[in-house]
Amino acid sequence: MQIVNQKYLDLEILPEEARIELLDFYRSLIQKYGIKKRVLPQGFYQPLKVKSYSKIAKREEIYER
């Protein structure tokens, strides 16, 4: 058996019926092996809180030499 080092499959080349069948098989493999979705920590997408913020009026002010 050949080991494939490919992260993604091109599903667009398959007909619609084959894509549905492949997705069903994929779901059954996830259930069989007990794979859980990756969960990011709570609050991961929350904005950062900062104590102070100073607005820069123009981009040129940042890059002045």
Backbone as XML, in Angstrom:
<?xml version="1.0"?>
<chain id="A" units="angstrom">
  <residue number="1" name="MET">
    <atom name="N" x="0.847" y="-1.188" z="0.000"/>
    <atom name="CA" x="0.000" y="0.000" z="0.000"/>
    <atom name="C" x="0.887" y="1.244" z="0.000"/>
  </residue>
  <residue number="2" name="GLN">
    <atom name="N" x="0.544" y="2.194" z="-0.796"/>
    <atom name="CA" x="1.318" y="3.419" z="-0.926"/>
    <atom name="C" x="0.833" y="4.458" z="0.081"/>
  </residue>
  <residue number="3" name="ILE">
    <atom name="N" x="1.772" y="5.117" z="0.735"/>
    <atom name="CA" x="1.433" y="6.189" z="1.667"/>
    <atom name="C" x="1.349" y="7.488" z="0.882"/>
  </residue>
  <residue number="4" name="VAL">
    <atom name="N" x="0.255" y="8.195" z="1.060"/>
    <atom name="CA" x="0.039" y="9.449" z="0.336"/>
    <atom name="C" x="0.259" y="10.602" z="1.293"/>
  </residue>
  <residue number="5" name="ASN">
    <atom name="N" x="1.091" y="11.539" z="0.898"/>
    <atom name="CA" x="1.367" y="12.712" z="1.716"/>
    <atom name="C" x="0.633" y="13.907" z="1.110"/>
  </residue>
  <residue number="6" name="GLN">
    <atom name="N" x="-0.675" y="13.871" z="1.190"/>
    <atom name="CA" x="-1.498" y="14.929" z="0.625"/>
    <atom name="C" x="-2.493" y="15.379" z="1.672"/>
  </residue>
  <residue number="7" name="LYS">
    <atom name="N" x="-2.569" y="16.680" z="1.892"/>
    <atom name="CA" x="-3.431" y="17.214" z="2.936"/>
    <atom name="C" x="-4.868" y="17.398" z="2.466"/>
  </residue>
  <residue number="8" name="TYR">
    <atom name="N" x="-5.071" y="17.725" z="1.206"/>
    <atom name="CA" x="-6.400" y="18.059" z="0.712"/>
    <atom name="C" x="-6.730" y="17.232" z="-0.530"/>
  </residue>
  <residue number="9" name="LEU">
    <atom name="N" x="-7.992" y="16.965" z="-0.709"/>
    <atom name="CA" x="-8.472" y="16.252" z="-1.894"/>
    <atom name="C" x="-9.255" y="17.213" z="-2.775"/>
  </residue>
  <residue number="10" name="ASP">
    <atom name="N" x="-9.113" y="17.065" z="-4.073"/>
    <atom name="CA" x="-9.849" y="17.904" z="-5.018"/>
    <atom name="C" x="-11.196" y="17.246" z="-5.312"/>
  </residue>
  <residue number="11" name="LEU">
    <atom name="N" x="-12.219" y="17.663" z="-4.592"/>
    <atom name="CA" x="-13.548" y="17.077" z="-4.760"/>
    <atom name="C" x="-14.257" y="17.589" z="-6.007"/>
  </residue>
  <residue number="12" name="GLU">
    <atom name="N" x="-13.778" y="18.674" z="-6.575"/>
    <atom name="CA" x="-14.439" y="19.277" z="-7.732"/>
    <atom name="C" x="-14.397" y="18.367" z="-8.955"/>
  </residue>
  <residue number="13" name="ILE">
    <atom name="N" x="-13.427" y="17.457" z="-9.031"/>
    <atom name="CA" x="-13.325" y="16.599" z="-10.205"/>
    <atom name="C" x="-14.317" y="15.443" z="-10.171"/>
  </residue>
  <residue number="14" name="LEU">
    <atom name="N" x="-14.951" y="15.230" z="-9.012"/>
    <atom name="CA" x="-15.911" y="14.144" z="-8.860"/>
    <atom name="C" x="-17.320" y="14.615" z="-9.204"/>
  </residue>
  <residue number="15" name="PRO">
    <atom name="N" x="-18.147" y="13.712" z="-9.709"/>
    <atom name="CA" x="-19.557" y="14.079" z="-9.897"/>
    <atom name="C" x="-20.232" y="14.260" z="-8.538"/>
  </residue>
  <residue number="16" name="GLU">
    <atom name="N" x="-21.343" y="14.962" z="-8.518"/>
    <atom name="CA" x="-22.053" y="15.285" z="-7.277"/>
    <atom name="C" x="-22.367" y="14.043" z="-6.452"/>
  </residue>
  <residue number="17" name="GLU">
    <atom name="N" x="-22.821" y="12.993" z="-7.094"/>
    <atom name="CA" x="-23.183" y="11.762" z="-6.381"/>
    <atom name="C" x="-21.956" y="11.150" z="-5.675"/>
  </residue>
  <residue number="18" name="ALA">
    <atom name="N" x="-20.813" y="11.190" z="-6.338"/>
    <atom name="CA" x="-19.589" y="10.648" z="-5.741"/>
    <atom name="C" x="-19.135" y="11.502" z="-4.559"/>
  </residue>
  <residue number="19" name="ARG">
    <atom name="N" x="-19.298" y="12.825" z="-4.655"/>
    <atom name="CA" x="-18.937" y="13.711" z="-3.542"/>
    <atom name="C" x="-19.772" y="13.406" z="-2.308"/>
  </residue>
  <residue number="20" name="ILE">
    <atom name="N" x="-21.060" y="13.206" z="-2.503"/>
    <atom name="CA" x="-21.953" y="12.894" z="-1.381"/>
    <atom name="C" x="-21.547" y="11.573" z="-0.746"/>
  </residue>
  <residue number="21" name="GLU">
    <atom name="N" x="-21.249" y="10.584" z="-1.578"/>
    <atom name="CA" x="-20.834" y="9.270" z="-1.075"/>
    <atom name="C" x="-19.523" y="9.371" z="-0.296"/>
  </residue>
  <residue number="22" name="LEU">
    <atom name="N" x="-18.591" y="10.159" z="-0.804"/>
    <atom name="CA" x="-17.307" y="10.339" z="-0.127"/>
    <atom name="C" x="-17.476" y="11.041" z="1.216"/>
  </residue>
  <residue number="23" name="LEU">
    <atom name="N" x="-18.340" y="12.037" z="1.270"/>
    <atom name="CA" x="-18.589" y="12.740" z="2.526"/>
    <atom name="C" x="-19.253" y="11.832" z="3.558"/>
  </residue>
  <residue number="24" name="ASP">
    <atom name="N" x="-20.151" y="10.980" z="3.107"/>
    <atom name="CA" x="-20.766" y="10.005" z="4.021"/>
    <atom name="C" x="-19.714" y="9.057" z="4.591"/>
  </residue>
  <residue number="25" name="PHE">
    <atom name="N" x="-18.814" y="8.594" z="3.736"/>
    <atom name="CA" x="-17.751" y="7.701" z="4.185"/>
    <atom name="C" x="-16.825" y="8.420" z="5.170"/>
  </residue>
  <residue number="26" name="TYR">
    <atom name="N" x="-16.520" y="9.667" z="4.874"/>
    <atom name="CA" x="-15.672" y="10.479" z="5.751"/>
    <atom name="C" x="-16.299" y="10.613" z="7.144"/>
  </residue>
  <residue number="27" name="ARG">
    <atom name="N" x="-17.603" y="10.893" z="7.178"/>
    <atom name="CA" x="-18.307" y="11.006" z="8.464"/>
    <atom name="C" x="-18.279" y="9.696" z="9.234"/>
  </residue>
  <residue number="28" name="SER">
    <atom name="N" x="-18.415" y="8.575" z="8.511"/>
    <atom name="CA" x="-18.378" y="7.281" z="9.192"/>
    <atom name="C" x="-16.987" y="7.003" z="9.764"/>
  </residue>
  <residue number="29" name="LEU">
    <atom name="N" x="-15.929" y="7.425" z="9.077"/>
    <atom name="CA" x="-14.574" y="7.264" z="9.613"/>
    <atom name="C" x="-14.368" y="8.107" z="10.869"/>
  </residue>
  <residue number="30" name="ILE">
    <atom name="N" x="-14.913" y="9.310" z="10.865"/>
    <atom name="CA" x="-14.806" y="10.176" z="12.044"/>
    <atom name="C" x="-15.483" y="9.515" z="13.235"/>
  </residue>
  <residue number="31" name="GLN">
    <atom name="N" x="-16.655" y="8.950" z="13.025"/>
    <atom name="CA" x="-17.357" y="8.262" z="14.112"/>
    <atom name="C" x="-16.598" y="7.019" z="14.562"/>
  </residue>
  <residue number="32" name="LYS">
    <atom name="N" x="-16.108" y="6.245" z="13.614"/>
    <atom name="CA" x="-15.418" y="4.990" z="13.922"/>
    <atom name="C" x="-14.194" y="5.226" z="14.799"/>
  </residue>
  <residue number="33" name="TYR">
    <atom name="N" x="-13.423" y="6.253" z="14.485"/>
    <atom name="CA" x="-12.184" y="6.504" z="15.214"/>
    <atom name="C" x="-12.354" y="7.512" z="16.349"/>
  </residue>
  <residue number="34" name="GLY">
    <atom name="N" x="-13.556" y="7.974" z="16.570"/>
    <atom name="CA" x="-13.832" y="8.864" z="17.697"/>
    <atom name="C" x="-13.125" y="10.200" z="17.610"/>
  </residue>
  <residue number="35" name="ILE">
    <atom name="N" x="-12.974" y="10.701" z="16.400"/>
    <atom name="CA" x="-12.288" y="11.976" z="16.207"/>
    <atom name="C" x="-13.247" y="13.103" z="16.550"/>
  </residue>
  <residue number="36" name="LYS">
    <atom name="N" x="-12.769" y="14.027" z="17.361"/>
    <atom name="CA" x="-13.576" y="15.181" z="17.738"/>
    <atom name="C" x="-13.063" y="16.412" z="17.003"/>
  </residue>
  <residue number="37" name="LYS">
    <atom name="N" x="-13.963" y="17.351" z="16.786"/>
    <atom name="CA" x="-13.574" y="18.592" z="16.121"/>
    <atom name="C" x="-12.606" y="19.364" z="16.996"/>
  </residue>
  <residue number="38" name="ARG">
    <atom name="N" x="-11.731" y="20.087" z="16.345"/>
    <atom name="CA" x="-10.805" y="20.934" z="17.084"/>
    <atom name="C" x="-11.574" y="22.123" z="17.643"/>
  </residue>
  <residue number="39" name="VAL">
    <atom name="N" x="-11.413" y="22.355" z="18.910"/>
    <atom name="CA" x="-12.135" y="23.438" z="19.561"/>
    <atom name="C" x="-11.127" y="24.457" z="20.064"/>
  </residue>
  <residue number="40" name="LEU">
    <atom name="N" x="-11.340" y="25.701" z="19.697"/>
    <atom name="CA" x="-10.479" y="26.777" z="20.180"/>
    <atom name="C" x="-10.933" y="27.198" z="21.563"/>
  </residue>
  <residue number="41" name="PRO">
    <atom name="N" x="-10.011" y="27.719" z="22.359"/>
    <atom name="CA" x="-10.389" y="28.147" z="23.718"/>
    <atom name="C" x="-11.502" y="29.193" z="23.688"/>
  </residue>
  <residue number="42" name="GLN">
    <atom name="N" x="-12.324" y="29.171" z="24.738"/>
    <atom name="CA" x="-13.422" y="30.134" z="24.828"/>
    <atom name="C" x="-12.850" y="31.551" z="24.859"/>
  </residue>
  <residue number="43" name="GLY">
    <atom name="N" x="-13.454" y="32.440" z="24.122"/>
    <atom name="CA" x="-12.984" y="33.816" z="24.079"/>
    <atom name="C" x="-11.873" y="34.043" z="23.076"/>
  </residue>
  <residue number="44" name="PHE">
    <atom name="N" x="-11.545" y="33.044" z="22.256"/>
    <atom name="CA" x="-10.444" y="33.173" z="21.298"/>
    <atom name="C" x="-10.682" y="34.313" z="20.312"/>
  </residue>
  <residue number="45" name="TYR">
    <atom name="N" x="-11.922" y="34.490" z="19.893"/>
    <atom name="CA" x="-12.235" y="35.522" z="18.904"/>
    <atom name="C" x="-12.673" y="36.847" z="19.531"/>
  </residue>
  <residue number="46" name="GLN">
    <atom name="N" x="-12.549" y="36.983" z="20.829"/>
    <atom name="CA" x="-12.927" y="38.227" z="21.489"/>
    <atom name="C" x="-11.853" y="39.287" z="21.253"/>
  </residue>
  <residue number="47" name="PRO">
    <atom name="N" x="-12.244" y="40.543" z="21.130"/>
    <atom name="CA" x="-11.242" y="41.601" z="20.936"/>
    <atom name="C" x="-10.350" y="41.737" z="22.171"/>
  </residue>
  <residue number="48" name="LEU">
    <atom name="N" x="-9.119" y="42.128" z="21.924"/>
    <atom name="CA" x="-8.181" y="42.339" z="23.023"/>
    <atom name="C" x="-8.514" y="43.641" z="23.740"/>
  </residue>
  <residue number="49" name="LYS">
    <atom name="N" x="-8.332" y="43.649" z="25.048"/>
    <atom name="CA" x="-8.552" y="44.860" z="25.820"/>
    <atom name="C" x="-7.203" y="45.504" z="26.082"/>
  </residue>
  <residue number="50" name="VAL">
    <atom name="N" x="-7.103" y="46.799" z="25.785"/>
    <atom name="CA" x="-5.859" y="47.529" z="25.999"/>
    <atom name="C" x="-6.117" y="48.685" z="26.959"/>
  </residue>
  <residue number="51" name="LYS">
    <atom name="N" x="-5.071" y="49.081" z="27.682"/>
    <atom name="CA" x="-5.223" y="50.172" z="28.647"/>
    <atom name="C" x="-5.254" y="51.527" z="27.959"/>
  </residue>
  <residue number="52" name="SER">
    <atom name="N" x="-4.419" y="51.688" z="26.947"/>
    <atom name="CA" x="-4.402" y="52.984" z="26.263"/>
    <atom name="C" x="-4.241" y="52.766" z="24.765"/>
  </residue>
  <residue number="53" name="TYR">
    <atom name="N" x="-4.726" y="53.737" z="24.035"/>
    <atom name="CA" x="-4.682" y="53.661" z="22.587"/>
    <atom name="C" x="-4.459" y="55.065" z="22.058"/>
  </residue>
  <residue number="54" name="SER">
    <atom name="N" x="-3.440" y="55.213" z="21.208"/>
    <atom name="CA" x="-3.211" y="56.533" z="20.610"/>
    <atom name="C" x="-3.339" y="56.397" z="19.099"/>
  </residue>
  <residue number="55" name="LYS">
    <atom name="N" x="-4.233" y="57.176" z="18.544"/>
    <atom name="CA" x="-4.497" y="57.112" z="17.119"/>
    <atom name="C" x="-3.426" y="57.899" z="16.363"/>
  </residue>
  <residue number="56" name="ILE">
    <atom name="N" x="-2.974" y="57.326" z="15.265"/>
    <atom name="CA" x="-2.002" y="58.008" z="14.409"/>
    <atom name="C" x="-2.789" y="58.614" z="13.259"/>
  </residue>
  <residue number="57" name="ALA">
    <atom name="N" x="-2.597" y="59.900" z="13.044"/>
    <atom name="CA" x="-3.400" y="60.622" z="12.074"/>
    <atom name="C" x="-3.151" y="60.146" z="10.643"/>
  </residue>
  <residue number="58" name="LYS">
    <atom name="N" x="-1.882" y="59.990" z="10.250"/>
    <atom name="CA" x="-1.576" y="59.628" z="8.860"/>
    <atom name="C" x="-0.527" y="58.540" z="8.824"/>
  </residue>
  <residue number="59" name="ARG">
    <atom name="N" x="-0.596" y="57.769" z="7.790"/>
    <atom name="CA" x="0.370" y="56.680" z="7.614"/>
    <atom name="C" x="1.792" y="57.230" z="7.470"/>
  </residue>
  <residue number="60" name="GLU">
    <atom name="N" x="1.931" y="58.365" z="6.829"/>
    <atom name="CA" x="3.247" y="58.960" z="6.600"/>
    <atom name="C" x="3.961" y="59.262" z="7.925"/>
  </residue>
  <residue number="61" name="GLU">
    <atom name="N" x="3.189" y="59.579" z="8.978"/>
    <atom name="CA" x="3.786" y="59.871" z="10.271"/>
    <atom name="C" x="4.525" y="58.651" z="10.842"/>
  </residue>
  <residue number="62" name="ILE">
    <atom name="N" x="4.048" y="57.495" z="10.534"/>
    <atom name="CA" x="4.693" y="56.277" z="11.030"/>
    <atom name="C" x="6.046" y="56.084" z="10.374"/>
  </residue>
  <residue number="63" name="TYR">
    <atom name="N" x="6.122" y="56.356" z="9.081"/>
    <atom name="CA" x="7.323" y="56.059" z="8.309"/>
    <atom name="C" x="8.210" y="57.278" z="8.066"/>
  </residue>
  <residue number="64" name="GLU">
    <atom name="N" x="8.016" y="58.352" z="8.796"/>
    <atom name="CA" x="8.884" y="59.526" z="8.618"/>
    <atom name="C" x="10.315" y="59.168" z="8.966"/>
  </residue>
  <residue number="65" name="ARG">
    <atom name="N" x="11.229" y="59.706" z="8.216"/>
    <atom name="CA" x="12.665" y="59.434" z="8.491"/>
    <atom name="C" x="13.388" y="60.685" z="8.808"/>
  </residue>
</chain>
